[in-house]
Amino acid sequence: MTKKKTDKRQKPKLSAEHGLMQTADVWKSEGYVQKMRFEGGVMAGTEGERLSFDDCLFKDVSFVASDFTAVEFVDAVFDTCDFSNVNFQNATFHRCEIVNSKLTGADFANANVAHTLFKDNDCRYINFNFSEMKEVEFTDCNLGDGELYECNFKQVRFKTCKMDNINFTETDLVGVDLSDSTYERIEVTLSKIAGCIVSKDQAISFARVLGLSVKEE
């Protein structure tokens, strides 16, 4: 019997109280924001500028199409936020939760994502290429047409996600459980799918990827 792996994802460590900050005021903080909450508004990133957020809450905040290259979020919770087409390349997300949010086309290339939950999000066309991901969970997310090329996975979980046309090329899927997620087409590297956990129906799809002809009964 296969031993079930323990979920060791750490949850955000949040203070009991947070001050209220307007999104337009983040650049007055000299690049470091701590123990603040943001409610509504637009947070615009600027190319060449760096921000670090520690112990912060974000509710109904729009980050749309901004440049947040190398931004750092530690112990942060995002609820009903919009990250459409945001540049998060080389960013750090540690002990974060992103729920009920829109991440369509968000670019997390070369990001470092650890102990982070993505739940009930629209993640279509998201880009995680070359990212380091440890203790990361995707639950009830639409990852259709997502790019996860040559990622380094350590305890990454997908639970009841939609992932049609997702690209896992050159990503080692050993121990990754896709069995309760759905897709019609998926891209993988044949030498890196050993140990991937799939359902019976998904196994037929993988057999076709391997070049086998599956006889339908």
C-alpha positions in Angstrom: 0.0 0.0 0.0 1.3 3.4 -1.0 1.8 5.7 2.0 -0.1 8.9 1.7 2.2 11.9 1.8 1.7 14.4 4.5 0.7 18.0 3.6 3.5 20.0 5.2 2.5 23.4 3.7 2.9 26.1 6.2 0.1 28.7 6.4 0.7 32.4 6.5 1.8 33.8 9.9 -0.4 36.8 10.3 -0.6 39.4 13.1 -3.8 39.9 15.0 -4.1 43.5 13.8 -3.1 45.3 10.6 -3.0 49.0 9.7 -4.9 50.2 6.7 -2.8 51.4 3.8 -4.0 52.9 0.5 -2.5 51.1 -2.6 -1.2 54.5 -3.9 0.9 54.9 -0.8 3.1 51.8 -1.1 5.9 53.7 -2.8 6.1 56.0 0.3 7.3 53.0 2.4 10.8 52.9 1.0 10.2 49.5 -0.5 9.2 47.6 2.6 5.6 47.2 3.8 4.7 45.3 7.0 1.5 44.5 8.9 -0.8 46.3 6.5 -4.0 45.6 4.8 -5.2 46.8 1.5 -8.9 47.0 0.6 -9.8 47.9 -3.1 -7.8 50.1 -5.4 -5.1 49.6 -8.0 -1.6 48.7 -7.0 0.8 49.6 -9.8 4.3 48.3 -10.1 7.1 50.1 -11.7 9.9 48.6 -13.8 13.2 48.8 -11.9 11.6 49.4 -8.5 11.5 46.7 -5.9 8.9 46.0 -3.1 8.8 43.6 -0.2 5.6 42.8 1.7 5.6 41.1 5.0 2.5 40.0 7.0 -0.1 41.8 4.7 -3.7 41.3 3.6 -5.1 42.2 0.2 -8.8 42.3 -0.5 -10.3 43.3 -3.9 -7.0 44.8 -5.1 -6.1 45.1 -8.8 -2.5 44.5 -9.9 -3.5 44.3 -13.5 -0.7 44.4 -16.1 1.9 46.0 -13.8 5.6 45.2 -13.4 6.4 43.6 -10.1 9.7 41.9 -11.1 11.4 40.4 -8.1 8.7 41.5 -5.7 8.7 39.6 -2.4 5.5 38.5 -0.5 6.0 36.7 2.8 3.0 35.8 5.0 0.4 37.4 2.7 -3.2 36.6 1.9 -4.9 37.7 -1.3 -8.7 37.5 -1.6 -10.6 38.4 -4.8 -7.7 40.2 -6.4 -6.9 40.6 -10.1 -3.4 39.7 -11.3 -4.2 39.6 -15.0 -1.0 39.9 -17.1 1.1 40.9 -14.1 4.9 40.5 -14.4 6.0 38.5 -11.4 9.2 37.2 -13.0 11.9 36.4 -10.3 9.3 37.1 -7.6 9.2 35.3 -4.2 6.0 34.0 -2.6 6.5 32.4 0.8 3.6 31.3 3.1 1.0 33.0 0.9 -2.6 32.2 0.0 -4.3 33.4 -3.2 -8.0 32.7 -3.3 -11.0 33.6 -5.5 -8.7 35.6 -7.7 -7.9 36.2 -11.4 -4.4 35.3 -12.6 -5.1 35.1 -16.3 -1.8 35.5 -18.2 0.2 36.3 -15.0 3.9 35.7 -15.5 5.7 33.9 -12.7 8.7 32.8 -14.8 11.8 32.1 -12.6 9.8 32.7 -9.5 10.4 31.0 -6.1 7.0 29.9 -4.7 7.0 28.0 -1.4 4.3 27.0 1.1 1.6 28.8 -1.0 -2.0 28.0 -1.8 -3.8 28.8 -5.0 -7.6 28.2 -4.5 -10.6 28.9 -6.7 -8.6 31.0 -9.1 -8.8 31.6 -12.9 -5.2 30.8 -13.9 -5.6 30.3 -17.6 -2.5 31.1 -19.6 -0.4 31.5 -16.5 3.3 31.2 -16.9 5.5 29.4 -14.3 8.3 28.4 -16.6 11.6 27.7 -14.8 10.1 28.3 -11.4 11.1 26.7 -8.1 7.9 25.4 -6.4 7.9 23.7 -3.0 4.9 22.8 -0.9 2.5 24.5 -3.3 -1.1 23.5 -3.7 -3.6 24.3 -6.5 -7.2 23.6 -5.6 -10.2 24.1 -7.9 -8.2 26.3 -10.2 -8.5 26.6 -14.0 -4.9 26.1 -15.3 -5.9 25.7 -18.9 -3.2 26.6 -21.4 -0.8 27.2 -18.5 3.0 27.0 -19.0 4.9 25.0 -16.4 8.0 24.3 -18.5 11.1 23.0 -16.7 9.9 23.7 -13.2 11.4 22.2 -10.1 8.6 20.6 -8.2 8.9 19.5 -4.5 5.6 18.5 -3.0 3.3 20.3 -5.5 -0.3 19.2 -5.4 -3.2 19.7 -7.9 -6.7 19.0 -6.5 -9.7 19.1 -8.8 -8.2 21.5 -11.3 -8.9 22.1 -14.9 -5.7 21.8 -16.9 -6.5 21.3 -20.6 -3.5 22.1 -22.8 -1.2 22.6 -19.8 2.5 22.3 -20.6 4.6 20.3 -18.2 7.5 19.7 -20.7 10.8 19.1 -19.0 9.2 19.2 -15.6 9.7 16.0 -13.4 6.3 14.8 -12.4 7.4 12.1 -10.0 4.9 11.9 -7.1 2.6 14.5 -8.7 -1.1 13.5 -8.4 -3.2 14.5 -11.3 -5.9 11.8 -10.8 -8.8 14.1 -9.8 -8.0 16.9 -12.2 -9.4 17.1 -15.7 -7.9 17.7 -19.2 -8.3 16.6 -22.8 -4.7 17.3 -23.8 -1.6 17.7 -21.8 2.1 18.2 -22.8 4.8 16.2 -20.9 8.3 14.9 -21.4 8.1 11.1 -21.6 11.3 10.6 -19.6 9.9 12.6 -16.7 6.4 11.1 -16.2 7.5 8.0 -14.3 5.9 8.1 -10.8 3.1 10.5 -11.9 -0.2 9.5 -10.3 -3.1 9.4 -12.8 -6.6 8.0 -13.0 -7.5 5.0 -15.2 -8.9 7.3 -17.9 -5.9 9.5 -17.8 -3.6 6.5 -18.1 -5.2 5.8 -21.4 -4.4 9.4 -22.5 -0.8 8.9 -21.4 -0.6 5.6 -23.2 -1.4 7.5 -26.4 1.3 10.0 -25.7 3.7 7.1 -25.4 2.6 6.0 -28.9 0.5 3.0 -27.9 -2.7 2.2 -29.7 -5.5 1.8 -27.1 -8.2 -0.7 -28.1 -11.6 0.6 -27.0 -13.9 -2.2 -25.7 
